[in-house]
Amino acid sequence: MRHLHTRTTRRRLVGALAAGVLCATGLAAPAAVAAPATAPAAAPAVDAGLALTPPMGFNNWNSTHCRADFNEAMVKGIADIFVERGLKDAGYEYVNLDDCWALPSRDANGKLVPDPVRFPGGIKAVADYVHAKGLKLGIYTSAGTKTCNTAGFPGALGHEYSDAQQFADWGVDYLKYDNCNNQGVDAKQRYTTMRDALAATGRPIVYSICEWGENKPWEWAADVGQLWRTTGDISDNWGSMLSILKQNLPLAPHAGPGRWNDPDMLEVGNGGMTDTEYRSHFSMWAVMAAPLLIGSDLRSASEETFEILGNREVIAVDQDPLGKQGAVVSSAGGRWVVAKEMRDGSRAVALFNESGSAQRITTSAAAVGLPDADAYTMRDLWQHRSYNTAGTISATVPAHGTVLVRVQADGRWAQHPPAVELGLEGDTLVEAGRAAALTSTVTDLGRTAAKRVSVVLTGPEGWSVKATSPTSSASLPTDRSLRTKWAVRAPAGTPVGAYGLTLKASYRSPTGVRVDSVLPVSATVVVAPPSGTSGLGDLAWLSATNGWGPVERNTSNGESDAGDGNPITIGGVVYGTGLGVHAESAVEYYAGGACEAVTARVGVDDEEGADGTVVFEIWADGVKAASSGVLTNAMPGQPITADVTGARVVRLVATDGGDGITSDHGDWAEARLSC
């Protein structure tokens, strides 16, 4: 669903929109979607020549919503940037308009009217401008009486053939067809009618079905449109991106040329995630063969944003003509391995770290489907460097990071230096003034030996970082490691927070080529929790991720900005303290081995009406210590207690209860840590 930005959760509004509750026109629901007399008798087949690779381009919604800065000048400016910055040459093709391009009412002839303030030249003039750049134009409407924006722009339900012809006459090349105010008309009927209407125009128009995965379009829409949304809307935060990723990954068998799973548009560059997280976002969308529709305003984008969006080696994974969506190989402990078969026989392999701390993620050439070989060429698609590997595909991946490689059985593997994996073992939670013991590892994954290996670990200015064992080795054969112990101390009084450490290894290939490999990691300065019982809503956390909006202290989850929550209320009882979250959520606290128990009263917040199912879990040093089971809005707050004796890290997790994320506002009421 799209375009609803009120305090009320968007998931809760889906049913109201489908029933036309938000439609202010008073139009009655059509008894059926009638085709004009000129409609073809037989349903035409989907154009087999459209979207043979996932569509690439731009859509304005994520950066502008319905604000005044969405206008003709912006659209033309994006087209200019596509050409000037090489994005067109990299494969980006469509410049798509989202909601709010039209006036709220049709004209006397029932035709759509472009907003003359936003688009003074009309849509055809914009299309002509975009086409002159060698690009294509997309447009938006809804399979209902109104679009999703609360201003109530006209939808196409009952007007399919007229609207489709109007789009074709304007020169539109792509239609995004949303799902709001659909009057309860069967989804297959609504979307099939527009398919037939588009075909009747005779113009090739890529058809994007946007019904949010509600009716499992991956099971029926391959002969209706070229792509279909599999989830609700994405938001510019880690929790939202992660949730959508997890929903889309299992649908790999349904994707292929001209029939793509669409996990929604890109948020890269909009500012709600780190560059590391945006690289993960882009990498995982590419390995899932997802449409790549830029959602940031490129007129003000950073160079890092252009670097991510313009990475042609990653784009090549997405655009591979074989059309396979990557499949999950493993996912234990948030350590994801996703492999995508490529037309040339290679595999694109994403090592994706869901967790909030660096993790080693490993797989093998055999596990990702490659044939047995003496060695393989492994290309790092973000470093743009090639290595040889004896078969192990492995990396220590930063928190929320992704290592994306392309691996193939290649007789020229010996031309490349051996792949070397860097790692850092030990607890990177550092109490200021006290030494922490860490061990670095440098491991040769290649078929050839790594020569003249050396390693150095550095920390922030003022920190003490000393090696307590050898830092070099003359040679490392395959699967052998250089292990170096380090004593790391943050100065007394160092403020709580995350600080960067850098592990750097240098080595030479058998032919004398020098290779420098760098692993950035994070050390977190912590303070021991206070003695006695403390409210978790008042304690500093190590990390917090949330499905919608930030985790809230002592209020419910507001889904948007910090501080926009309401009083925590479960089963009619109001609680003054706790945490307000939204699945999927995880909040970590430092316990330092000095605490005994976590207690809370948990449940779905009353603000969700009859919606929402949440499971609450408490983890101690990676081991589940307590679970609430599935809780619904109809249930009062449930007590939960976990023994966390001796744990250094305590983690509070809220999941969706296994039924997808729908209004899952979870409350950790009266959450307390006893130490």
Buried (B, 14 or more C-beta within 10 A) or exposed (E): BBBBEEEBBBBBBBEBBBBBEBBEEEBEBEEEBEBEEEBEEEBEEBBEEBBEBBBBBBBBBBBBBBEEEBBBEBBBBBBBBBBEBEBBEBBBBBBBBBBBBBBBEBEEEEEBBBBEEBBEEBBBBBBBBBBEBEBBBBBBBBBBBBBBBBBBBBBBBBBBBBBBBBBBEBBBBBBBBBBBBBBEBEBBEBBBBBBBBBBBBEBBBBBBBBBBBBBBBBEBBBEBBBBBBBBBBBBBBBBBBBBBBBBBBEBBEBBBBBBBBBBBBBBBBBEBBBBBBBBBBBBBBBBBBBBBBBBBBBEEBEEEBBEBBBBEBBBBBBBBEBBBBBBBBBBEEBBBBBBBBBEEEBBBBBBBBBBBBBBBBBBBBEBBBBEEBEBBBBBBBBBEBBBBBBBBBBBBBBBBBBBBBBBBBBEEBBEBBBBBBBBBBEEBBBBBEEBBEBBBBBBBBBBBBBBBBBBBBEBBEEBEBEBEEEBBBEBBEBEBBBBBBBEBBBEEEBEEEEBEBBBBBBBBBBEEEEBEBEBEBBBBBBEEBEEEEBBBBEBEBBBBBBBBBBBBBBBBBBBBEEEBBBBBBBBEEEBEBBBBBBBBBBBBBBBBBBBBBBBBBBBBBBBBEEBBBBBBBBBBBEEEBBBBEBBBBEBEBBEBEBBBEEBBBBBBBBBBBEEBBBBBBBBBBBBBBBB
